């Protein structure tokens, strides 16, 4: 029951944040999803509903979860820059800005993405 409440609370936070932010052509949204096994990041233009760049930890074989999160941050920043995207709006997906979410965000910033 406790895990169900945590999930409902996270979904409520996600909806509350998504009501206030959205990505457009000038500043697409960097959306993060964290599961127990991996971490995923997408750069999304909400005005056309299209994913412009993406990266996940599924194909990264070595390293801890934190190291994989940092690598995903670098990969999504590189993919975004290849698509000529420099600035994004950060969407943590209802997850706390700590741990792997913060590590991914810091790595994306270091790789040149601005948010």
C-alpha positions as CSV (number, residue, x, y, z in Angstrom):
1,X,0.0,0.0,0.0
2,X,2.8,2.4,0.8
3,X,4.3,2.0,-2.7
4,X,1.0,2.6,-4.3
5,X,0.6,5.9,-2.4
6,X,4.2,6.9,-3.4
7,X,3.3,6.3,-7.1
8,X,0.1,8.3,-6.8
9,X,1.9,11.1,-5.1
10,X,4.6,11.2,-7.9
11,X,2.0,11.2,-10.6
12,X,0.2,14.1,-8.9
13,X,3.5,16.0,-8.7
14,X,4.1,15.2,-12.4
15,X,0.7,16.5,-13.4
16,X,1.1,19.7,-11.3
17,X,4.4,20.4,-12.9
18,X,3.3,19.6,-16.5
19,X,0.4,22.0,-16.1
20,X,2.9,24.8,-15.7
21,X,5.7,23.9,-18.2
22,X,5.8,22.7,-21.8
23,X,8.4,22.6,-24.4
24,X,8.3,24.4,-27.7
25,X,10.6,24.8,-30.7
26,X,12.8,27.4,-29.0
27,X,13.0,25.6,-25.6
28,X,12.0,21.9,-25.8
29,X,11.4,19.9,-22.6
30,X,14.0,17.6,-21.2
31,X,11.8,14.9,-19.6
32,X,13.4,12.4,-17.2
33,X,12.0,9.0,-16.1
34,X,13.7,6.9,-13.5
35,X,13.0,3.2,-12.9
36,X,14.6,0.8,-10.5
37,X,16.7,-0.6,-13.3
38,X,17.5,2.4,-15.5
39,X,17.1,6.1,-16.3
40,X,15.7,7.6,-19.5
41,X,15.8,11.2,-20.9
42,X,14.0,12.7,-23.9
43,X,14.0,16.1,-25.4
44,X,10.4,16.8,-26.5
45,X,8.8,19.6,-28.5
46,X,5.3,19.6,-27.0
47,X,3.9,21.9,-29.7
48,X,4.2,19.1,-32.3
49,X,4.3,16.2,-29.9
50,X,7.7,14.9,-31.2
51,X,10.8,13.6,-29.5
52,X,13.8,15.4,-30.8
53,X,16.6,13.6,-28.9
54,X,16.7,10.7,-26.5
55,X,19.1,8.6,-24.4
56,X,18.7,5.7,-21.9
57,X,20.9,3.6,-19.7
58,X,19.6,0.3,-21.3
59,X,22.7,-0.1,-23.5
60,X,25.2,1.1,-21.0
61,X,26.6,-2.2,-19.6
62,X,29.3,-1.1,-17.0
63,X,29.1,1.1,-14.0
64,X,26.8,1.9,-11.1
65,X,23.4,3.4,-11.5
66,X,24.8,6.9,-10.7
67,X,27.6,6.5,-13.3
68,X,25.0,5.4,-15.9
69,X,22.8,8.4,-15.0
70,X,25.8,10.7,-15.7
71,X,26.5,9.0,-19.0
72,X,22.8,9.4,-20.0
73,X,23.1,13.1,-19.2
74,X,26.1,13.4,-21.5
75,X,24.4,11.3,-24.3
76,X,21.2,13.3,-24.3
77,X,23.1,16.6,-24.3
78,X,25.1,15.4,-27.3
79,X,22.0,14.2,-29.1
80,X,20.3,17.5,-28.4
81,X,23.3,19.5,-29.7
82,X,23.3,17.3,-32.8
83,X,19.7,18.4,-33.3
84,X,20.8,22.1,-32.9
85,X,19.2,22.4,-29.4
86,X,21.1,24.5,-26.9
87,X,18.4,25.4,-24.3
88,X,15.8,23.2,-22.7
89,X,13.1,23.3,-19.9
90,X,13.9,20.6,-17.3
91,X,11.1,18.3,-16.3
92,X,12.0,16.0,-13.5
93,X,8.8,13.9,-14.0
94,X,7.7,14.2,-10.4
95,X,10.9,12.7,-9.0
96,X,12.8,14.5,-6.3
97,X,15.7,16.6,-7.6
98,X,18.3,14.5,-5.9
99,X,20.3,11.4,-6.5
100,X,20.3,10.1,-10.1
101,X,18.1,12.9,-11.4
102,X,20.5,15.5,-10.1
103,X,23.5,13.6,-11.4
104,X,21.9,13.4,-14.9
105,X,21.0,17.1,-14.9
106,X,24.5,18.1,-13.8
107,X,26.1,15.9,-16.5
108,X,23.8,17.4,-19.2
109,X,24.8,20.9,-18.0
110,X,28.5,20.1,-18.1
111,X,28.1,18.7,-21.6
112,X,26.7,22.1,-22.8
113,X,22.9,22.0,-22.4
114,X,21.5,25.1,-20.8
115,X,18.5,25.0,-18.4
